[in-house]
Amino acid sequence: MYCVTPGQRLVLASASPRRLELLGRIGLQFDLAPAHIDESLLPGEKAAEAAQRLARLKAAATAVSRAGAAVLAADTLVALDDMILGKPDDAGQAKKMLGLLSGREHRVVTGFCLRGEGWEELGLAETKVRFRSLAPAEIESYVASGEPLDKAGAYAVQGRGAALVEWVSGSYTNVVGLPLAACVRLMMRRGIIRPASQPAPQLN
């Protein structure tokens, strides 16, 4: 569907298998170079501010060793009112997060950054998600599956966590971990990717 423009190189600064899968699903070939940064939140920092700041830091960290390449980085956070829910440290924290989200609406915020030689652009996507009311046994069972332990907000909408979600308003792929339409639009505008050439028609 899409391809990297000849003469360009694309690097994904992430260890997330979900982001890798989303970009691969649309045909893009890219290098994978996870960024290692301090992802601690600053005092009083809002979810949108934190997500964009962390995405920018990830892109900058990876760009140091990838001269000449376009680097795409992202950071996803779950916000319940003014509370930011990152990845749970353990099963107990995952249960607590899911209990807080049960029967309520929350926001999934992803900051993303595309960085090239001498330039960078930041973007932000926000999706509203509502959980149905969860029985304690459901939370226990879901956490026991292990799926919540490396996910922001302690759930994966593309996995077993889909059973917990009543509705999604906004970009679904943003909840997965990357607002794909927004990132594609940015990379096309910057000339990093383009629609793939159509295969030649077969002659009868």
N, C-alpha and C positions, 0 to 999 in steps of 0.2 A: 504493500500500500504506500509506504514511504521509504525513502532511502537517504543516506547521508550524501550531501552534495559533493561531487568530485572535488578533491583538493581540500576538503574539510575533514576534521576528525572529531568525533564526539566521545566524551568520557562521562560516565555516570558515577558521581561521587557518593555512592551508597552501597551498603551491604544488604539492603532490603531485597529479598527475593521477589516481593510483590512489585516493586518498581522495575526490577529487571524484567519480570514477566510482562508487565504492561507495555514497556517500550519494545520488547521483542515481539509481542503480539501484532504490532503494526509494521513489522518488517525491518526495523532499524538494527543495524549492526554497530556496536559501540564497545569501547573498553570499559572495564569495571575497575574502579579505584576508590574503595571506601575511604572516607576522611575520618581521621581520629582527632576529635576535638573535645573540649570540655562542654558538655551539654547542660550544665547546671543553669537553672533559671536565675535571673537577676531579681533582687528585691523589688516587689511592686510591678514587675513586668507583666504586661498583658499577653494573652496567647498569640495574637497577631504579630505583635512586636517581637516576641521570642522566636516564633517560627521563622520569620524573615531574617532575623539576626543570625540564627543558627544555620539556616540555609546558606547565607552569605559566607559565614565562617567555613563551612564545609567546602564550598566552591573554591574559596581562596586557598585553603589548605591543600586541596588536590591539584590546583593549577600550578603550584610551585614545581611539581615534578612532571607536569604535562604541558610543557611549553608548546605553543602553537595550536593547541586543541581547544575546542569549546567544551566547557565543563558544566554539566547540569547537576544541581544539588537540590535537595528538598528536606524539609523537616515538618512532621505532622504531629499536632497536639490535639487533645480532646479537652474542651472547656465546658464545664458545668457551672452556669452563672459566672462568677468570677474565679472559680477554682480550676486550675489547670491539672489535668490528669495525664501524666506521661506513662511510661512503661512500668508496670508493677515490679517491685523488687523481689516479691515472693508470692506464694499462693494466698497467704493471709491478706496481703495488700490487694491482690486481684479480686478477692471476694468482697472486700470493702468497696472497691471501685464499682463493681457490678451492682452492689446493693444501692449505691448512690444513684446510679443511672437507671435503676429499675423504675418503670412507669413514668419516666421523665424525658423531656427533650433536652438535647445537648448540641453543641457545635463541634464540628471537626474542622480544624484550621490547618492548612498547609502553606508554608512559605516556600517559594522556589526561587532559585537564582541560576541564571545562565551567564557564564563568564567566558570572555575571549581575550585576545591580546589587546590590552588597553581599554577594555569596556566591560561592563556588567549590567544586567537588568534583573530587577526583582519583581516578583509577582506574588499574589496571595489569592487563595481560594477558600471559601467557607461553605460548608454544607450542614444543614440541620438534620438531625437524626433523632427519632423517638424510639425508646425501648418500651415494650409492653411490660406489664407488671410481672416480675419473676418470683417464683416460689423459691424459698431457701434451698430446697433440694435441687432445683435446676441450676442454681449458682454453683452449688457444691459439685454437681456432675460436670458442668462445663469447665470449671477450674481443674478438676481431676483429669480432664482430657489433655491438659498441658498447653492448649492453644492460646490462652490469654497471656501467657507469661512474657512474651516479647512484643506485645502489641500496645500501642498508645490507647489508654482507656480500658485495657484488659479485654478487648474483643476483636474478632476478625470478621467483618461483614461478608467477606468472600468465602468464609469457611463455615464451621459449625455455628459461629456467632450470628449467622443470618437468621436463625430461628428466634433470636432475641429481639430483632429489629421490627418495629411496627411499620415505620415508613421512613423514607429518605427524601429530603427536599434539597435539590442541588446536584452537584457532580457526584455520581456514585464512585467513580475512580478516585476522587479525592479522599473518600472514606477508606478506600483500599490503601492509599498512600501517595498517590500522585494525580493531580488534576490534569489528565491526559490532554484534553482538548486545549486547555490554556497553554500547556507546555509546547504542544505541536504548533499552535499559532505563533508563539514567540520564536521557536526555532526556525519556522518557515520565514518569518519576517526578517530574521537576521541572516537568512541564507544558509543556515547550517544543514537543513534537510529540505527535501522537495518530494513531490509525489513521484512514486516509482514509475518508470516507463512501462507502458502497457506491452505485454508480449505480442509478438507479431501474429496475426491471424493465421490459422492453419489452412492450407489449401486442400480442397477435396480431391 
